[in-house]
Amino acid sequence: MSSIVLWVSDMDRQSRFYAELFNVANVETRNGFAQVGDGANSVLLHQLPLEYRAQTPLNEALTAQTEVAIKPIFRVSSIQETTERIQHSFAKISGEVLNHGEFNYLDVIDPEGNVIQICEQVH
């Protein structure tokens, strides 16, 4: 399992989003850090320094960050079930499910505007 580090403004909202994305109940948060993982996926959330944070708590989703050099991909058992779990968060679905070989992919924008991708293996 690999992990990715994301800097966040709203630790609570981002921790809940990634816990729901990975379908895990417990998220350990301390000293401005949280690790969320399910055995196959892992994200380490770091609290941004105050001068760089968006106003929190977030009351709406932040704009998608479209000019970044990386898009994390997280493997899920079901794209449909995953999108149902996160539908009440500030996450946005971007586009439609696409197929490439053995996998279906869907872009998701997390509450702070990070563009990620979820994928499921085609049965």
Secondary structure by P-SEA (a helix, b strand, c coil): cbbbbbbbccaaaaaaaaaaaacccbbbbcccbbbbbcccbbbbbbbccccccccccccccccccccccbbbbbbbccaaaaaaaaccccccccccccccccbbbbbbbcccbbbbbbbbbcc
